[in-house]
Amino acid sequence: MPHNQINTLIWDLGGVLIDWNPDYVYRHIYPDPEERKWFFDNVCTHAWNLRQDAGRSLQEATEEKIAEWPEYEEQIRVFYGRWEEMLGGPIAESVDLLRGLKSQHHLRLLALTNWSHETFPVALERYEFLQWFEGIVVSGVEKVVKPQREIFEILLHRYGVNPAHSAFIDDNAMNVAGAISLGISGIHFTSPAQLVLALRSIGMDVHIPLF
């Protein structure tokens, strides 16, 4: 890929720039990892949380889940009642990398996140670096989630992004595959150090040393 071809970087937030993990709360409720895994596999599941990322209200989701699992009402209410405690903070090396890239004025920085429209304002207030993005597309606002084609198209059209000149960074391989299917270069994030190498491999001028 030519050195100057990528002019837009599209970032996922949770798991790439922001550490979010329900374990931070539920490890105190279920100290046994197997018990905790069962709860997340069967009660407050990833698929259930993803529906809130797609725009369903937290109250509706909570009440529906309690009706399904009344014996776990207290534990279910904790999920969004103590949601802020699941935010572990910024992933510092990734934020440092973003800061360095922000200084490259030819480069556009956008974000595309699966996030509830009700909880995202908490992150906006807490993390100053979210202001560095030219724009952020939030699934809960758009009512469609990654890796569905529509949410990528919303970002591309809203900000006039040419897929061939853009790259997408996400810690979820399915989301990366969704971007690639639209002609966007995809980077499956596993660590900040790996991201530096991946960006260099697609011709990005990254001056930050490996961590």
Backbone as JSON Lines, residues from 0, in Angstrom:
{"i":0,"aa":"M","n":[0.86,-1.2,0.0],"ca":[0.0,0.0,0.0],"c":[0.89,1.24,0.0]}
{"i":1,"aa":"P","n":[0.65,2.19,-0.89],"ca":[1.48,3.39,-0.96],"c":[1.5,4.15,0.36]}
{"i":2,"aa":"H","n":[2.62,4.78,0.63],"ca":[2.86,5.44,1.91],"c":[1.76,6.44,2.26]}
{"i":3,"aa":"N","n":[1.24,7.17,1.28],"ca":[0.31,8.26,1.59],"c":[-1.15,7.88,1.33]}
{"i":4,"aa":"Q","n":[-1.44,6.61,1.17],"ca":[-2.79,6.25,0.76],"c":[-3.81,6.4,1.9]}
{"i":5,"aa":"I","n":[-3.44,6.03,3.14],"ca":[-4.38,6.11,4.26],"c":[-4.41,7.53,4.81]}
{"i":6,"aa":"N","n":[-5.59,8.17,4.72],"ca":[-5.7,9.52,5.29],"c":[-6.74,9.6,6.4]}
{"i":7,"aa":"T","n":[-7.41,8.46,6.71],"ca":[-8.44,8.44,7.75],"c":[-8.28,7.19,8.61]}
{"i":8,"aa":"L","n":[-8.19,7.39,9.91],"ca":[-8.16,6.26,10.85],"c":[-9.45,6.26,11.65]}
{"i":9,"aa":"I","n":[-10.13,5.11,11.65],"ca":[-11.41,4.96,12.36],"c":[-11.16,4.03,13.55]}
{"i":10,"aa":"W","n":[-11.43,4.52,14.75],"ca":[-11.1,3.79,15.97],"c":[-12.36,3.25,16.66]}
{"i":11,"aa":"D","n":[-12.28,2.01,17.08],"ca":[-13.19,1.5,18.11],"c":[-12.74,2.12,19.44]}
{"i":12,"aa":"L","n":[-13.63,2.15,20.43],"ca":[-13.27,2.75,21.72],"c":[-13.05,1.71,22.81]}
{"i":13,"aa":"G","n":[-14.12,0.96,23.17],"ca":[-14.0,-0.03,24.23],"c":[-13.07,-1.17,23.84]}
{"i":14,"aa":"G","n":[-12.05,-1.42,24.66],"ca":[-11.1,-2.49,24.38],"c":[-9.9,-2.03,23.58]}
{"i":15,"aa":"V","n":[-9.97,-0.82,23.01],"ca":[-8.85,-0.25,22.26],"c":[-8.3,0.98,22.96]}
{"i":16,"aa":"L","n":[-9.19,1.91,23.3],"ca":[-8.78,3.15,23.99],"c":[-9.31,3.21,25.42]}
{"i":17,"aa":"I","n":[-10.4,2.5,25.68],"ca":[-11.04,2.54,27.0],"c":[-11.2,1.11,27.52]}
{"i":18,"aa":"D","n":[-10.74,0.9,28.74],"ca":[-10.85,-0.4,29.39],"c":[-12.23,-0.5,30.05]}
{"i":19,"aa":"W","n":[-13.06,-1.4,29.53],"ca":[-14.39,-1.63,30.1],"c":[-14.55,-3.12,30.34]}
{"i":20,"aa":"N","n":[-14.92,-3.51,31.56],"ca":[-15.05,-4.92,31.87],"c":[-16.03,-5.13,33.02]}
{"i":21,"aa":"P","n":[-17.14,-5.85,32.77],"ca":[-18.1,-6.11,33.86],"c":[-17.49,-6.87,35.03]}
{"i":22,"aa":"D","n":[-16.38,-7.55,34.79],"ca":[-15.72,-8.28,35.88],"c":[-15.33,-7.36,37.03]}
{"i":23,"aa":"Y","n":[-15.05,-6.09,36.72],"ca":[-14.63,-5.16,37.77],"c":[-15.7,-5.04,38.86]}
{"i":24,"aa":"V","n":[-16.95,-5.27,38.5],"ca":[-18.06,-5.24,39.46],"c":[-18.43,-6.65,39.91]}
{"i":25,"aa":"Y","n":[-18.58,-7.55,38.95],"ca":[-19.15,-8.86,39.26],"c":[-18.17,-9.81,39.94]}
{"i":26,"aa":"R","n":[-16.88,-9.51,39.91],"ca":[-15.95,-10.4,40.63],"c":[-16.15,-10.31,42.14]}
{"i":27,"aa":"H","n":[-16.78,-9.22,42.58],"ca":[-17.11,-9.09,44.01],"c":[-18.41,-9.81,44.34]}
{"i":28,"aa":"I","n":[-19.28,-9.94,43.34],"ca":[-20.55,-10.63,43.54],"c":[-20.37,-12.14,43.37]}
{"i":29,"aa":"Y","n":[-19.57,-12.52,42.35],"ca":[-19.26,-13.93,42.09],"c":[-17.75,-14.1,42.08]}
{"i":30,"aa":"P","n":[-17.13,-14.3,43.24],"ca":[-15.67,-14.47,43.28],"c":[-15.19,-15.68,42.49]}
{"i":31,"aa":"D","n":[-16.04,-16.71,42.36],"ca":[-15.69,-17.9,41.6],"c":[-15.79,-17.59,40.1]}
{"i":32,"aa":"P","n":[-14.69,-17.67,39.35],"ca":[-14.72,-17.33,37.91],"c":[-15.71,-18.16,37.11]}
{"i":33,"aa":"E","n":[-15.87,-19.43,37.48],"ca":[-16.81,-20.3,36.76],"c":[-18.25,-19.85,36.97]}
{"i":34,"aa":"E","n":[-18.56,-19.46,38.2],"ca":[-19.91,-18.98,38.52],"c":[-20.2,-17.68,37.78]}
{"i":35,"aa":"R","n":[-19.19,-16.82,37.74],"ca":[-19.33,-15.54,37.04],"c":[-19.51,-15.76,35.54]}
{"i":36,"aa":"K","n":[-18.75,-16.69,34.99],"ca":[-18.86,-17.01,33.56],"c":[-20.27,-17.53,33.25]}
{"i":37,"aa":"W","n":[-20.79,-18.38,34.12],"ca":[-22.14,-18.91,33.89],"c":[-23.15,-17.76,33.86]}
{"i":38,"aa":"F","n":[-23.02,-16.81,34.77],"ca":[-23.95,-15.68,34.82],"c":[-23.91,-14.88,33.52]}
{"i":39,"aa":"F","n":[-22.7,-14.63,33.01],"ca":[-22.57,-13.86,31.76],"c":[-22.96,-14.68,30.54]}
{"i":40,"aa":"D","n":[-22.82,-15.97,30.6],"ca":[-23.2,-16.83,29.48],"c":[-24.72,-17.05,29.41]}
{"i":41,"aa":"N","n":[-25.4,-16.91,30.55],"ca":[-26.81,-17.28,30.6],"c":[-27.77,-16.16,30.98]}
{"i":42,"aa":"V","n":[-27.33,-15.22,31.79],"ca":[-28.24,-14.18,32.3],"c":[-27.91,-12.85,31.62]}
{"i":43,"aa":"C","n":[-26.95,-12.11,32.11],"ca":[-26.57,-10.84,31.49],"c":[-25.54,-11.12,30.4]}
{"i":44,"aa":"T","n":[-26.05,-11.56,29.25],"ca":[-25.19,-12.04,28.17],"c":[-24.68,-10.9,27.29]}
{"i":45,"aa":"H","n":[-23.68,-11.23,26.48],"ca":[-23.16,-10.25,25.51],"c":[-24.25,-9.85,24.52]}
{"i":46,"aa":"A","n":[-25.03,-10.82,24.06],"ca":[-26.1,-10.53,23.09],"c":[-27.15,-9.6,23.69]}
{"i":47,"aa":"W","n":[-27.44,-9.77,24.96],"ca":[-28.4,-8.91,25.66],"c":[-27.86,-7.48,25.73]}
{"i":48,"aa":"N","n":[-26.61,-7.33,26.13],"ca":[-26.01,-6.0,26.22],"c":[-25.92,-5.34,24.86]}
{"i":49,"aa":"L","n":[-25.7,-6.14,23.82],"ca":[-25.58,-5.59,22.47],"c":[-26.89,-4.96,22.0]}
{"i":50,"aa":"R","n":[-28.0,-5.47,22.5],"ca":[-29.3,-4.86,22.13],"c":[-29.43,-3.45,22.71]}
{"i":51,"aa":"Q","n":[-28.82,-3.21,23.85],"ca":[-28.8,-1.84,24.4],"c":[-27.86,-0.96,23.56]}
{"i":52,"aa":"D","n":[-26.77,-1.57,23.09],"ca":[-25.88,-0.84,22.18],"c":[-26.6,-0.48,20.89]}
{"i":53,"aa":"A","n":[-27.65,-1.24,20.57],"ca":[-28.43,-0.98,19.35],"c":[-29.61,-0.06,19.61]}
{"i":54,"aa":"G","n":[-29.69,0.51,20.81],"ca":[-30.68,1.55,21.05],"c":[-31.78,1.22,22.03]}
{"i":55,"aa":"R","n":[-31.87,-0.04,22.51],"ca":[-32.93,-0.36,23.48],"c":[-32.63,0.32,24.81]}
{"i":56,"aa":"S","n":[-33.68,0.77,25.51],"ca":[-33.46,1.48,26.78],"c":[-32.97,0.52,27.85]}
{"i":57,"aa":"L","n":[-32.15,1.05,28.74],"ca":[-31.6,0.24,29.82],"c":[-32.71,-0.26,30.75]}
{"i":58,"aa":"Q","n":[-33.71,0.57,30.98],"ca":[-34.81,0.18,31.85],"c":[-35.59,-0.99,31.25]}
{"i":59,"aa":"E","n":[-35.91,-0.88,29.97],"ca":[-36.65,-1.96,29.31],"c":[-35.85,-3.26,29.34]}
{"i":60,"aa":"A","n":[-34.55,-3.15,29.06],"ca":[-33.69,-4.34,29.05],"c":[-33.62,-4.99,30.43]}
{"i":61,"aa":"T","n":[-33.5,-4.16,31.45],"ca":[-33.4,-4.67,32.82],"c":[-34.69,-5.37,33.24]}
{"i":62,"aa":"E","n":[-35.82,-4.73,32.99],"ca":[-37.1,-5.32,33.4],"c":[-37.39,-6.61,32.63]}
{"i":63,"aa":"E","n":[-37.06,-6.63,31.35],"ca":[-37.27,-7.84,30.56],"c":[-36.43,-9.0,31.1]}
{"i":64,"aa":"K","n":[-35.18,-8.7,31.45],"ca":[-34.28,-9.74,31.95],"c":[-34.72,-10.24,33.32]}
{"i":65,"aa":"I","n":[-35.23,-9.33,34.16],"ca":[-35.72,-9.74,35.49],"c":[-36.95,-10.63,35.35]}
{"i":66,"aa":"A","n":[-37.8,-10.33,34.38],"ca":[-38.98,-11.17,34.15],"c":[-38.56,-12.58,33.73]}
{"i":67,"aa":"E","n":[-37.43,-12.65,33.02],"ca":[-36.92,-13.94,32.56],"c":[-36.2,-14.71,33.67]}
{"i":68,"aa":"W","n":[-35.48,-13.97,34.51],"ca":[-34.68,-14.57,35.59],"c":[-34.99,-13.86,36.92]}
{"i":69,"aa":"P","n":[-36.19,-13.99,37.46],"ca":[-36.56,-13.24,38.67],"c":[-35.67,-13.54,39.87]}
{"i":70,"aa":"E","n":[-35.13,-14.75,39.92],"ca":[-34.27,-15.11,41.06],"c":[-32.94,-14.37,41.04]}
{"i":71,"aa":"Y","n":[-32.61,-13.71,39.92],"ca":[-31.36,-12.95,39.81],"c":[-31.62,-11.44,39.72]}
{"i":72,"aa":"E","n":[-32.76,-11.0,40.23],"ca":[-33.11,-9.58,40.08],"c":[-32.02,-8.65,40.59]}
{"i":73,"aa":"E","n":[-31.52,-8.9,41.78],"ca":[-30.52,-8.01,42.38],"c":[-29.26,-7.95,41.51]}
{"i":74,"aa":"Q","n":[-28.81,-9.12,41.06],"ca":[-27.59,-9.17,40.24],"c":[-27.8,-8.51,38.88]}
{"i":75,"aa":"I","n":[-29.0,-8.64,38.33],"ca":[-29.3,-8.02,37.04],"c":[-29.32,-6.5,37.16]}
{"i":76,"aa":"R","n":[-29.92,-5.99,38.2],"ca":[-30.0,-4.53,38.38],"c":[-28.62,-3.9,38.54]}
{"i":77,"aa":"V","n":[-27.68,-4.68,39.03],"ca":[-26.31,-4.19,39.21],"c":[-25.69,-3.81,37.86]}
{"i":78,"aa":"F","n":[-26.06,-4.52,36.78],"ca":[-25.34,-4.36,35.51],"c":[-25.34,-2.91,35.05]}
{"i":79,"aa":"Y","n":[-26.49,-2.29,35.03],"ca":[-26.52,-0.88,34.63],"c":[-26.54,0.06,35.83]}
{"i":80,"aa":"G","n":[-26.96,-0.45,36.99],"ca":[-26.93,0.38,38.2],"c":[-25.52,0.76,38.61]}
{"i":81,"aa":"R","n":[-24.56,-0.14,38.34],"ca":[-23.16,0.13,38.7],"c":[-22.28,0.13,37.45]}
{"i":82,"aa":"W","n":[-22.86,0.48,36.33],"ca":[-22.15,0.43,35.06],"c":[-20.87,1.25,35.07]}
{"i":83,"aa":"E","n":[-20.89,2.42,35.69],"ca":[-19.71,3.29,35.68],"c":[-18.5,2.62,36.32]}
{"i":84,"aa":"E","n":[-18.76,1.71,37.28],"ca":[-17.66,1.02,37.95],"c":[-17.0,-0.02,37.04]}
{"i":85,"aa":"M","n":[-17.63,-0.31,35.9],"ca":[-17.05,-1.25,34.94],"c":[-16.02,-0.56,34.04]}
{"i":86,"aa":"L","n":[-15.97,0.76,34.09],"ca":[-14.98,1.51,33.32],"c":[-13.66,1.5,34.08]}
{"i":87,"aa":"G","n":[-12.67,0.82,33.51],"ca":[-11.39,0.7,34.19],"c":[-10.45,1.86,33.93]}
{"i":88,"aa":"G","n":[-10.79,2.73,32.99],"ca":[-9.94,3.87,32.68],"c":[-9.41,3.79,31.26]}
{"i":89,"aa":"P","n":[-8.63,4.79,30.86],"ca":[-8.07,4.79,29.51],"c":[-6.97,3.73,29.38]}
{"i":90,"aa":"I","n":[-6.8,3.19,28.18],"ca":[-5.66,2.32,27.88],"c":[-4.54,3.26,27.46]}
{"i":91,"aa":"A","n":[-3.66,3.54,28.41],"ca":[-2.74,4.69,28.32],"c":[-1.88,4.67,27.06]}
{"i":92,"aa":"E","n":[-1.3,3.52,26.71],"ca":[-0.41,3.47,25.55],"c":[-1.18,3.75,24.26]}
{"i":93,"aa":"S","n":[-2.42,3.28,24.18],"ca":[-3.24,3.57,23.0],"c":[-3.55,5.06,22.9]}
{"i":94,"aa":"V","n":[-3.84,5.67,24.04],"ca":[-4.13,7.12,24.06],"c":[-2.88,7.9,23.66]}
{"i":95,"aa":"D","n":[-1.71,7.46,24.13],"ca":[-0.47,8.12,23.73],"c":[-0.27,8.03,22.21]}
{"i":96,"aa":"L","n":[-0.61,6.87,21.66],"ca":[-0.49,6.69,20.21],"c":[-1.46,7.61,19.48]}
{"i":97,"aa":"L","n":[-2.68,7.68,19.97],"ca":[-3.68,8.57,19.37],"c":[-3.2,10.03,19.43]}
{"i":98,"aa":"R","n":[-2.6,10.41,20.55],"ca":[-2.09,11.78,20.71],"c":[-1.03,12.08,19.66]}
{"i":99,"aa":"G","n":[-0.14,11.13,19.43],"ca":[0.91,11.32,18.43],"c":[0.33,11.45,17.03]}
{"i":100,"aa":"L","n":[-0.67,10.64,16.74],"ca":[-1.29,10.68,15.4],"c":[-2.09,11.96,15.21]}
{"i":101,"aa":"K","n":[-2.64,12.49,16.3],"ca":[-3.43,13.73,16.23],"c":[-2.58,14.89,15.71]}
{"i":102,"aa":"S","n":[-1.29,14.84,15.97],"ca":[-0.41,15.93,15.55],"c":[-0.12,15.88,14.04]}
{"i":103,"aa":"Q","n":[-0.48,14.77,13.39],"ca":[-0.31,14.67,11.93],"c":[-1.56,15.27,11.27]}
{"i":104,"aa":"H","n":[-1.47,16.51,10.89],"ca":[-2.67,17.28,10.53],"c":[-3.33,16.81,9.23]}
{"i":105,"aa":"H","n":[-2.6,16.03,8.44],"ca":[-3.2,15.49,7.22],"c":[-4.1,14.3,7.52]}
{"i":106,"aa":"L","n":[-4.04,13.78,8.74],"ca":[-4.73,12.55,9.09],"c":[-6.05,12.86,9.8]}
{"i":107,"aa":"R","n":[-7.14,12.26,9.3],"ca":[-8.45,12.41,9.94],"c":[-8.64,11.29,10.96]}
{"i":108,"aa":"L","n":[-9.16,11.64,12.13],"ca":[-9.41,10.67,13.2],"c":[-10.91,10.63,13.48]}
{"i":109,"aa":"L","n":[-11.52,9.46,13.31],"ca":[-12.93,9.24,13.59],"c":[-13.06,8.05,14.53]}
{"i":110,"aa":"A","n":[-14.22,7.92,15.17],"ca":[-14.47,6.78,16.04],"c":[-15.81,6.16,15.7]}
{"i":111,"aa":"L","n":[-15.89,4.84,15.88],"ca":[-17.1,4.07,15.6],"c":[-17.25,3.06,16.72]}
{"i":112,"aa":"T","n":[-18.28,3.25,17.55],"ca":[-18.37,2.44,18.77],"c":[-19.74,1.81,18.95]}
{"i":113,"aa":"N","n":[-19.74,0.57,19.43],"ca":[-20.96,-0.06,19.93],"c":[-21.12,0.37,21.38]}
{"i":114,"aa":"W","n":[-22.1,1.23,21.64],"ca":[-22.23,1.81,22.98],"c":[-23.66,2.31,23.15]}
{"i":115,"aa":"S","n":[-24.24,2.09,24.3],"ca":[-25.58,2.59,24.58],"c":[-25.6,4.12,24.56]}
{"i":116,"aa":"H","n":[-26.65,4.68,23.96],"ca":[-26.76,6.15,23.93],"c":[-26.99,6.71,25.32]}
{"i":117,"aa":"E","n":[-27.43,5.86,26.26],"ca":[-27.67,6.34,27.63],"c":[-26.39,6.42,28.46]}
{"i":118,"aa":"T","n":[-25.45,5.53,28.18],"ca":[-24.22,5.52,28.98],"c":[-23.05,6.24,28.3]}
{"i":119,"aa":"F","n":[-23.12,6.46,26.99],"ca":[-21.99,7.08,26.3],"c":[-21.67,8.49,26.83]}
{"i":120,"aa":"P","n":[-22.67,9.3,27.21],"ca":[-22.32,10.62,27.76],"c":[-21.38,10.56,28.97]}
{"i":121,"aa":"V","n":[-21.44,9.47,29.73],"ca":[-20.51,9.3,30.86],"c":[-19.07,9.26,30.36]}
{"i":122,"aa":"A","n":[-18.85,8.49,29.3],"ca":[-17.5,8.4,28.73],"c":[-17.06,9.73,28.15]}
{"i":123,"aa":"L","n":[-17.97,10.42,27.46],"ca":[-17.63,11.72,26.87],"c":[-17.16,12.71,27.93]}
{"i":124,"aa":"E","n":[-17.8,12.66,29.07],"ca":[-17.44,13.58,30.16],"c":[-16.15,13.16,30.83]}
{"i":125,"aa":"R","n":[-15.91,11.86,30.9],"ca":[-14.77,11.34,31.66],"c":[-13.45,11.38,30.89]}
{"i":126,"aa":"Y","n":[-13.51,11.16,29.57],"ca":[-12.27,10.99,28.8],"c":[-12.08,12.14,27.82]}
{"i":127,"aa":"E","n":[-11.16,13.01,28.16],"ca":[-10.92,14.21,27.36],"c":[-10.49,13.86,25.94]}
{"i":128,"aa":"F","n":[-9.78,12.73,25.77],"ca":[-9.27,12.39,24.45],"c":[-10.37,12.09,23.44]}
{"i":129,"aa":"L","n":[-11.59,11.87,23.91],"ca":[-12.69,11.65,22.95],"c":[-12.98,12.93,22.16]}
{"i":130,"aa":"Q","n":[-12.54,14.08,22.7],"ca":[-12.72,15.34,21.98],"c":[-11.74,15.48,20.81]}
{"i":131,"aa":"W","n":[-10.76,14.61,20.74],"ca":[-9.76,14.71,19.67],"c":[-10.31,14.22,18.33]}
{"i":132,"aa":"F","n":[-11.41,13.49,18.37],"ca":[-11.97,12.94,17.13],"c":[-12.78,13.99,16.38]}
{"i":133,"aa":"E","n":[-12.66,13.96,15.09],"ca":[-13.48,14.82,14.24],"c":[-14.96,14.48,14.4]}
{"i":134,"aa":"G","n":[-15.23,13.21,14.62],"ca":[-16.61,12.78,14.83],"c":[-16.63,11.38,15.42]}
{"i":135,"aa":"I","n":[-17.71,11.05,16.14],"ca":[-17.89,9.72,16.72],"c":[-19.28,9.23,16.35]}
{"i":136,"aa":"V","n":[-19.34,8.04,15.76],"ca":[-20.62,7.41,15.45],"c":[-20.89,6.38,16.55]}
{"i":137,"aa":"V","n":[-22.02,6.57,17.25],"ca":[-22.4,5.74,18.4],"c":[-23.58,4.85,18.01]}
{"i":138,"aa":"S","n":[-23.41,3.55,18.16],"ca":[-24.44,2.61,17.72],"c":[-25.79,2.86,18.36]}
{"i":139,"aa":"G","n":[-25.79,3.18,19.66],"ca":[-27.05,3.39,20.36],"c":[-27.85,4.56,19.83]}
{"i":140,"aa":"V","n":[-27.15,5.54,19.29],"ca":[-27.82,6.7,18.67],"c":[-28.37,6.3,17.3]}
{"i":141,"aa":"E","n":[-27.57,5.53,16.55],"ca":[-27.95,5.16,15.18],"c":[-28.91,3.97,15.14]}
{"i":142,"aa":"K","n":[-28.97,3.21,16.26],"ca":[-29.83,2.02,16.38],"c":[-29.41,0.9,15.42]}
{"i":143,"aa":"V","n":[-28.11,0.81,15.21],"ca":[-27.53,-0.3,14.44],"c":[-26.1,-0.5,14.96]}
{"i":144,"aa":"V","n":[-25.67,-1.77,15.05],"ca":[-24.38,-2.07,15.67],"c":[-23.39,-2.67,14.68]}
{"i":145,"aa":"K","n":[-22.1,-2.53,14.99],"ca":[-21.07,-3.29,14.28],"c":[-21.3,-4.77,14.57]}
{"i":146,"aa":"P","n":[-21.05,-5.66,13.64],"ca":[-20.41,-5.45,12.34],"c":[-21.38,-5.22,11.18]}
{"i":147,"aa":"Q","n":[-22.61,-4.79,11.46],"ca":[-23.57,-4.6,10.37],"c":[-23.09,-3.51,9.41]}
{"i":148,"aa":"R","n":[-23.32,-3.77,8.15],"ca":[-22.85,-2.89,7.08],"c":[-23.36,-1.45,7.25]}
{"i":149,"aa":"E","n":[-24.61,-1.32,7.72],"ca":[-25.25,0.0,7.77],"c":[-24.47,1.01,8.62]}
{"i":150,"aa":"I","n":[-23.9,0.53,9.75],"ca":[-23.25,1.51,10.64],"c":[-21.94,2.02,10.03]}
{"i":151,"aa":"F","n":[-21.26,1.16,9.29],"ca":[-20.05,1.62,8.58],"c":[-20.45,2.62,7.49]}
{"i":152,"aa":"E","n":[-21.54,2.33,6.8],"ca":[-21.99,3.23,5.73],"c":[-22.4,4.59,6.29]}
{"i":153,"aa":"I","n":[-23.0,4.6,7.49],"ca":[-23.36,5.87,8.13],"c":[-22.12,6.73,8.31]}
{"i":154,"aa":"L","n":[-21.06,6.13,8.85],"ca":[-19.82,6.89,9.07],"c":[-19.21,7.35,7.75]}
{"i":155,"aa":"L","n":[-19.13,6.45,6.78],"ca":[-18.51,6.81,5.5],"c":[-19.24,7.97,4.83]}
{"i":156,"aa":"H","n":[-20.57,7.92,4.84],"ca":[-21.37,8.96,4.19],"c":[-21.36,10.26,4.98]}
{"i":157,"aa":"R","n":[-21.48,10.15,6.3],"ca":[-21.57,11.36,7.13],"c":[-20.3,12.2,7.05]}
{"i":158,"aa":"Y","n":[-19.16,11.53,6.98],"ca":[-17.89,12.27,7.01],"c":[-17.16,12.24,5.67]}
{"i":159,"aa":"G","n":[-17.83,11.75,4.63],"ca":[-17.22,11.77,3.3],"c":[-15.92,11.0,3.23]}
{"i":160,"aa":"V","n":[-15.92,9.8,3.81],"ca":[-14.7,8.99,3.88],"c":[-14.64,8.04,2.68]}
{"i":161,"aa":"N","n":[-13.49,8.01,2.03],"ca":[-13.23,7.04,0.96],"c":[-12.71,5.75,1.62]}
{"i":162,"aa":"P","n":[-13.45,4.62,1.51],"ca":[-13.0,3.39,2.16],"c":[-11.57,3.0,1.79]}
{"i":163,"aa":"A","n":[-11.2,3.22,0.54],"ca":[-9.87,2.81,0.07],"c":[-8.75,3.6,0.73]}
{"i":164,"aa":"H","n":[-9.08,4.75,1.31],"ca":[-8.07,5.59,1.96],"c":[-8.23,5.6,3.47]}
{"i":165,"aa":"S","n":[-8.91,4.58,4.01],"ca":[-9.17,4.56,5.44],"c":[-8.79,3.22,6.05]}
{"i":166,"aa":"A","n":[-8.56,3.23,7.36],"ca":[-8.27,2.0,8.11],"c":[-9.1,2.01,9.38]}
{"i":167,"aa":"F","n":[-9.55,0.83,9.79],"ca":[-10.42,0.66,10.95],"c":[-9.73,-0.23,11.98]}
{"i":168,"aa":"I","n":[-9.74,0.21,13.25],"ca":[-9.07,-0.5,14.35],"c":[-10.12,-0.97,15.34]}
{"i":169,"aa":"D","n":[-10.15,-2.28,15.63],"ca":[-11.15,-2.81,16.57],"c":[-10.58,-4.07,17.22]}
{"i":170,"aa":"D","n":[-10.96,-4.32,18.48],"ca":[-10.48,-5.53,19.17],"c":[-11.36,-6.73,18.87]}
{"i":171,"aa":"N","n":[-12.44,-6.55,18.12],"ca":[-13.35,-7.64,17.76],"c":[-13.13,-8.0,16.28]}
{"i":172,"aa":"A","n":[-12.7,-9.23,16.05],"ca":[-12.35,-9.65,14.69],"c":[-13.55,-9.6,13.75]}
{"i":173,"aa":"M","n":[-14.76,-9.86,14.26],"ca":[-15.95,-9.81,13.4],"c":[-16.21,-8.39,12.93]}
{"i":174,"aa":"N","n":[-15.97,-7.41,13.8],"ca":[-16.15,-6.01,13.41],"c":[-15.13,-5.61,12.35]}
{"i":175,"aa":"V","n":[-13.91,-6.09,12.51],"ca":[-12.86,-5.81,11.53],"c":[-13.25,-6.4,10.17]}
{"i":176,"aa":"A","n":[-13.78,-7.63,10.19],"ca":[-14.21,-8.27,8.95],"c":[-15.32,-7.46,8.28]}
{"i":177,"aa":"G","n":[-16.22,-6.88,9.1],"ca":[-17.29,-6.04,8.56],"c":[-16.75,-4.84,7.82]}
{"i":178,"aa":"A","n":[-15.69,-4.23,8.38],"ca":[-15.07,-3.07,7.73],"c":[-14.4,-3.48,6.43]}
{"i":179,"aa":"I","n":[-13.68,-4.6,6.46],"ca":[-12.96,-5.06,5.28],"c":[-13.92,-5.34,4.13]}
{"i":180,"aa":"S","n":[-15.12,-5.82,4.47],"ca":[-16.1,-6.14,3.42],"c":[-16.55,-4.9,2.65]}
{"i":181,"aa":"L","n":[-16.33,-3.72,3.22],"ca":[-16.66,-2.47,2.54],"c":[-15.45,-1.82,1.9]}
{"i":182,"aa":"G","n":[-14.32,-2.51,1.9],"ca":[-13.13,-1.98,1.27],"c":[-12.25,-1.14,2.17]}
{"i":183,"aa":"I","n":[-12.54,-1.17,3.48],"ca":[-11.73,-0.45,4.46],"c":[-10.6,-1.37,4.93]}
{"i":184,"aa":"S","n":[-9.4,-0.86,5.08],"ca":[-8.32,-1.66,5.65],"c":[-8.65,-1.96,7.11]}
{"i":185,"aa":"G","n":[-8.47,-3.21,7.54],"ca":[-8.85,-3.6,8.89],"c":[-7.65,-3.98,9.73]}
{"i":186,"aa":"I","n":[-7.65,-3.53,10.99],"ca":[-6.6,-3.9,11.95],"c":[-7.28,-4.5,13.17]}
{"i":187,"aa":"H","n":[-7.0,-5.77,13.44],"ca":[-7.54,-6.43,14.64],"c":[-6.61,-6.11,15.81]}
{"i":188,"aa":"F","n":[-7.06,-5.25,16.69],"ca":[-6.24,-4.76,17.82],"c":[-6.07,-5.84,18.87]}
{"i":189,"aa":"T","n":[-4.82,-6.11,19.26],"ca":[-4.55,-7.0,20.39],"c":[-3.73,-6.32,21.48]}
{"i":190,"aa":"S","n":[-2.96,-5.29,21.12],"ca":[-2.19,-4.53,22.1],"c":[-1.71,-3.24,21.44]}
{"i":191,"aa":"P","n":[-1.37,-2.23,22.23],"ca":[-0.84,-1.0,21.63],"c":[0.43,-1.23,20.81]}
{"i":192,"aa":"A","n":[1.32,-2.11,21.3],"ca":[2.56,-2.38,20.57],"c":[2.26,-3.02,19.22]}
{"i":193,"aa":"Q","n":[1.32,-3.96,19.21],"ca":[0.93,-4.61,17.95],"c":[0.3,-3.59,17.01]}
{"i":194,"aa":"L","n":[-0.46,-2.63,17.55],"ca":[-1.1,-1.61,16.73],"c":[-0.06,-0.73,16.03]}
{"i":195,"aa":"V","n":[1.0,-0.38,16.75],"ca":[2.07,0.41,16.14],"c":[2.62,-0.31,14.91]}
{"i":196,"aa":"L","n":[2.92,-1.6,15.08],"ca":[3.46,-2.38,13.96],"c":[2.46,-2.47,12.81]}
{"i":197,"aa":"A","n":[1.18,-2.67,13.15],"ca":[0.14,-2.79,12.12],"c":[0.01,-1.49,11.34]}
{"i":198,"aa":"L","n":[0.06,-0.36,12.03],"ca":[-0.05,0.93,11.35],"c":[1.15,1.17,10.43]}
{"i":199,"aa":"R","n":[2.32,0.8,10.91],"ca":[3.52,0.95,10.06],"c":[3.41,0.05,8.83]}
{"i":200,"aa":"S","n":[2.8,-1.12,9.0],"ca":[2.72,-2.08,7.88],"c":[1.8,-1.58,6.77]}
{"i":201,"aa":"I","n":[0.89,-0.65,7.11],"ca":[0.02,-0.09,6.06],"c":[0.49,1.3,5.64]}
{"i":202,"aa":"G","n":[1.74,1.62,5.98],"ca":[2.36,2.84,5.47],"c":[2.18,4.07,6.33]}
{"i":203,"aa":"M","n":[1.66,3.88,7.59],"ca":[1.48,5.04,8.46],"c":[2.84,5.46,9.04]}
{"i":204,"aa":"D","n":[3.02,6.76,9.17],"ca":[4.26,7.32,9.71],"c":[4.1,7.44,11.22]}
{"i":205,"aa":"V","n":[4.42,6.36,11.93],"ca":[4.23,6.32,13.38],"c":[5.57,6.42,14.06]}
{"i":206,"aa":"H","n":[5.79,7.51,14.79],"ca":[7.1,7.78,15.4],"c":[7.17,7.32,16.84]}
{"i":207,"aa":"I","n":[6.07,6.78,17.36],"ca":[6.07,6.4,18.76],"c":[6.79,5.06,18.92]}
{"i":208,"aa":"P","n":[7.75,4.95,19.88],"ca":[8.48,3.69,20.04],"c":[7.57,2.57,20.53]}
{"i":209,"aa":"L","n":[8.01,1.33,20.29],"ca":[7.27,0.19,20.79],"c":[7.28,0.19,22.31]}
{"i":210,"aa":"F","n":[6.17,-0.22,22.9],"ca":[6.01,-0.17,24.36],"c":[6.66,-1.4,24.98]}
